[in-house]
Amino acid sequence: MSTDYQEWHTGVEFDRDTGHWHGIAEDIDGRQRQRTEDRFETKGDAAVAASDLLAQLREGGASGAADR
Protein backbone atom coordinates (compact mmCIF):
# COMPACT_ATOMS: atom_id res chain seq x y z
CA MET A 1 0.00 0.00 0.00
CA SER A 2 1.38 3.35 -0.99
CA THR A 3 0.99 5.98 1.70
CA ASP A 4 3.01 8.76 0.09
CA TYR A 5 0.65 8.91 -2.90
CA GLN A 6 3.53 9.18 -5.40
CA GLU A 7 2.30 6.12 -7.30
CA TRP A 8 -1.31 7.25 -7.34
CA HIS A 9 -3.11 8.59 -10.42
CA THR A 10 -6.26 10.62 -11.01
CA GLY A 11 -9.42 9.96 -12.94
CA VAL A 12 -13.13 10.65 -13.09
CA GLU A 13 -16.25 8.57 -12.73
CA PHE A 14 -19.78 9.22 -13.87
CA ASP A 15 -22.74 8.62 -11.56
CA ARG A 16 -25.56 7.48 -13.83
CA ASP A 17 -28.15 7.93 -11.09
CA THR A 18 -27.43 11.64 -10.61
CA GLY A 19 -25.90 12.52 -13.99
CA HIS A 20 -22.88 14.08 -12.30
CA TRP A 21 -19.13 13.46 -12.30
CA HIS A 22 -16.77 12.82 -9.38
CA GLY A 23 -13.00 13.19 -9.35
CA ILE A 24 -11.00 10.23 -8.04
CA ALA A 25 -7.45 9.50 -6.93
CA GLU A 26 -6.45 5.84 -6.88
CA ASP A 27 -3.36 3.79 -6.15
CA ILE A 28 -1.65 1.94 -8.96
CA ASP A 29 -3.13 -1.42 -7.90
CA GLY A 30 -6.66 -0.08 -7.56
CA ARG A 31 -6.90 -1.20 -3.94
CA GLN A 32 -7.21 2.25 -2.43
CA ARG A 33 -9.28 5.10 -3.75
CA GLN A 34 -10.35 8.56 -2.68
CA ARG A 35 -13.30 10.32 -4.30
CA THR A 36 -14.30 13.95 -4.20
CA GLU A 37 -17.38 14.66 -2.14
CA ASP A 38 -18.43 17.36 -4.57
CA ARG A 39 -20.30 16.44 -7.73
CA PHE A 40 -19.64 18.20 -11.01
CA GLU A 41 -21.71 18.94 -14.08
CA THR A 42 -18.76 18.48 -16.44
CA LYS A 43 -16.07 15.84 -16.78
CA GLY A 44 -13.43 18.57 -17.04
CA ASP A 45 -14.36 20.10 -13.71
CA ALA A 46 -14.21 16.66 -12.09
CA ALA A 47 -10.76 16.08 -13.61
CA VAL A 48 -9.47 19.35 -12.14
CA ALA A 49 -10.94 18.42 -8.75
CA ALA A 50 -9.24 14.99 -8.95
CA SER A 51 -5.88 16.67 -9.56
CA ASP A 52 -6.49 19.01 -6.64
CA LEU A 53 -7.44 16.04 -4.45
CA LEU A 54 -4.24 14.16 -5.28
CA ALA A 55 -2.15 17.27 -4.64
CA GLN A 56 -3.81 17.62 -1.23
CA LEU A 57 -3.16 13.96 -0.44
CA ARG A 58 0.49 14.31 -1.38
CA GLU A 59 0.80 17.41 0.82
CA GLY A 60 -0.44 15.56 3.85
CA GLY A 61 -4.17 15.22 3.82
CA ALA A 62 -7.37 15.81 1.98
CA SER A 63 -10.45 17.04 3.72
CA GLY A 64 -13.69 16.17 2.04
CA ALA A 65 -12.52 12.96 0.41
CA ALA A 66 -14.20 9.62 0.90
CA ASP A 67 -12.31 6.34 1.14
CA ARG A 68 -13.41 3.37 -0.87
C-alpha positions as CSV (number, residue, x, y, z in Angstrom):
1,M,0.0,0.0,0.0
2,S,1.4,3.4,-1.0
3,T,1.0,6.0,1.7
4,D,3.0,8.8,0.1
5,Y,0.6,8.9,-2.9
6,Q,3.5,9.2,-5.4
7,E,2.3,6.1,-7.3
8,W,-1.3,7.2,-7.3
9,H,-3.1,8.6,-10.4
10,T,-6.3,10.6,-11.0
11,G,-9.4,10.0,-12.9
12,V,-13.1,10.7,-13.1
13,E,-16.2,8.6,-12.7
14,F,-19.8,9.2,-13.9
15,D,-22.7,8.6,-11.6
16,R,-25.6,7.5,-13.8
17,D,-28.1,7.9,-11.1
18,T,-27.4,11.6,-10.6
19,G,-25.9,12.5,-14.0
20,H,-22.9,14.1,-12.3
21,W,-19.1,13.5,-12.3
22,H,-16.8,12.8,-9.4
23,G,-13.0,13.2,-9.3
24,I,-11.0,10.2,-8.0
25,A,-7.4,9.5,-6.9
26,E,-6.4,5.8,-6.9
27,D,-3.4,3.8,-6.1
28,I,-1.7,1.9,-9.0
29,D,-3.1,-1.4,-7.9
30,G,-6.7,-0.1,-7.6
31,R,-6.9,-1.2,-3.9
32,Q,-7.2,2.3,-2.4
33,R,-9.3,5.1,-3.7
34,Q,-10.4,8.6,-2.7
35,R,-13.3,10.3,-4.3
36,T,-14.3,13.9,-4.2
37,E,-17.4,14.7,-2.1
38,D,-18.4,17.4,-4.6
39,R,-20.3,16.4,-7.7
40,F,-19.6,18.2,-11.0
41,E,-21.7,18.9,-14.1
42,T,-18.8,18.5,-16.4
43,K,-16.1,15.8,-16.8
44,G,-13.4,18.6,-17.0
45,D,-14.4,20.1,-13.7
46,A,-14.2,16.7,-12.1
47,A,-10.8,16.1,-13.6
48,V,-9.5,19.3,-12.1
49,A,-10.9,18.4,-8.8
50,A,-9.2,15.0,-8.9
51,S,-5.9,16.7,-9.6
52,D,-6.5,19.0,-6.6
53,L,-7.4,16.0,-4.5
54,L,-4.2,14.2,-5.3
55,A,-2.2,17.3,-4.6
56,Q,-3.8,17.6,-1.2
57,L,-3.2,14.0,-0.4
58,R,0.5,14.3,-1.4
59,E,0.8,17.4,0.8
60,G,-0.4,15.6,3.9
61,G,-4.2,15.2,3.8
62,A,-7.4,15.8,2.0
63,S,-10.4,17.0,3.7
64,G,-13.7,16.2,2.0
65,A,-12.5,13.0,0.4
66,A,-14.2,9.6,0.9
67,D,-12.3,6.3,1.1
68,R,-13.4,3.4,-0.9
